[in-house]
Amino acid sequence: MRPVLYVLSFLALIALGFWAYRENYATQAALKEVERLQRQISGLREALTVQRAEWAYLNRPDRLRQLATANFDRLGLMPMEPSQFGTAAQVAYPAAKLPEISFTTDIQGTIGSGAEGL
Amino acid sequence: MRTPLRPLARILQARQEGLNPDSIERENLKLRHEAAREKARGRAQLRLMFLCLSFVAAFVSIGARMGLMAATDPVEPRSSAPGAEIIAQRADITDRNGRVLATNMTTHALYAHPKVMVDPKGTAVKLAEIFPELDPKALERRFTDGRSFVWIRKVLSPEQMQRVHEIGDPGLLFGPREMRLYPNGTLAAHVLGGTSFGAEGVHSAEVIGVAGIEKAMDARLRDPAQGGEPLTLSIDLTLQSTIEEVLAAGMGMLNAKGAAAILMDARTGEILALASLPTFDPNDRPNPLVDKNAEPGDSPLFNRAVQGVYELGSTFKIFAVAQAMELGLVNPQTLVDANAPMIWGKHRIKEFEGHNYGPLLAVTDVIAKSSNVGTAHIALMIGPLRQQQFLKSLGFFEPTPVELVEAPGAKPLIPKKWPEIVTITTSYGHGMSASPMHLAAAYAAIANGGVMIKPTLLKREGPTTGVRVMSEKTAEESVKMLRRVVLEGTATLGDVPGYEVAGKTGTADKPKKSGGYYKDKVVNTFASMFPASNPQYVLIVTLDEPQDDTLSQTRRTAGWTAVPVAAEIIRRVAPLMGLRPKLEPVATDAVTAASN
């Protein structure tokens, strides 16, 4: 009985050693990956701040004003004025939807029979 | 092979010889015991040895680990979750809607190790070609006089960096630098202030605020615990830009030396826009003036809205009237003595251009016509002590608490003694100086129904509380009077249809350094609020030395200078804030449209 136990534990030892070896390398690979990702993240963050600065620079009011003036004939942008406020009453109701004509033969139909066609 | 205790051969032999065979047994037993003891001892020794070795191994491994840890450099844990790391860079500054006002950019600084340089002379010449401000001879001297380290430039643009790379000298090195960037250029320059480098190293440099909110909030902006959370200001970029544009146009048209404007939310005390002209670019801050004779106001760095402590003139009159109403001394219809000129001791108090609005004038007309004499009589009714207390409660005796490093330095100029003549002059804004920011805060108290709130440049969340300085009724009456100033008084050019502007003009002669006042140099102020039926915003416009030369006559009163500029600002700014113009009630048609 004993020798079997010895052989089994020896085999288990080898198996555990192999597992530990693999885990070790897998961990190192994962750490390397994390480092690479963190470098990438900080790089992207930096790029993001640059893009944000660029966006703010391109959208600075001075430049927008100049562009609005330069493209006035196309865009017709003017500074906002009090007269541009309207009231709800000035907004037209949406045009009523006309019923679809589904039966062309109904053109000659009598009044009241059109609704059945819809 | 176990030996028997009584071996037969020896027993038989002993018997023959007549010896006791038991002694043989005893002898053998003794030998057997000895052998057993010997064996047990050996085993115990082995165990002790094993235990000993285990301890040695354990202590050696602990000791070795400690030695290793002590001998190696500290390393950050590599497997920490992203986002947990400390963000070392200075926090951004944004406007109230999150638009960037100040941010950081990574650039490089250029330095040199002259000892490893291949061609110091050629490098110096080529560097001077890239950077025209460098002197090639001085640079060459610094490269060759035996020093081992030379700073060349603090900040490089990517193009310049590429050109330096192309020189290709191994002695030229780059260090990463965090640079503060103000993408909007001169916009809100006086609010932002600016930054410069503090302690500098090869690998990094400290960015520190030198003026404005950058310096006032320096600790907050640099605090790593805030995790780079941007600082949100109360400033609105769109409003700020519009106000600066209109103000600059007005300043140019009226030949003014400088101008300032403050737009404030009357309820919360948030400053939506703060402009001071002339302005500067915080990306490239000019140097302060060194000329001793120069006035501080000559430098573009001077923030007129906060640092400009002027006599604010007639804009003060409403405070005397509001206080008298609060104390129950007068009501808007009370007639007061306004017979000009008023003689007080050796002083003569006159009206503008020698008018006489007297002999009696209703309080509401004192404000509408801006009568110095009428205000003086009201102030005398109040008395010096109560007047001082009221002005103190409106914040006129202390620097404004606004978050700019310049603010605590701008102390209002208060007369040391307060005799009755000071009571009289202070009531119409002379003899006592304060900044436009003080005026904005005090007018906000009138506009919001009588509560003095702290002006701020930071976006406020939730409701604001303040100290009540006058009753709601007094505030309401005061606003009505200010509305009359615009409708039929000195500020008729300030009326913007639909926005019910209410306000008060103020014109003050500039004091000479040598004492006395200039005849032809004035500071014009228009303090306004809108819409009068429910005041929400306070706008202060100040022009420094303006004059209106149109209509073949030189005019220097606020009604002709600051008021039209303020009106244009309100006309442009109010729609941007989503303020709907109030339409005059339209007369219903006499004939009703009908169809048959």
Interface residues (C-beta under 8 A of the other chain):
Chain A: A30 L31 V34 E35 L37 Q38 I41 E46 T49 V50 R52 A53 W55 A56 Y57 N59 R60 P61 D62 R65 P79 M80 E81 P82 S83 Q84 F85
Chain B: R78 S79 P82 R99 V100 T103 N104 M105 T106 L181 P183 N184 G185 L187 L237 T238 S241 T242 E245 V496 P497 G498 Y499 R571 R572 A574 P575 L576 R580 P581
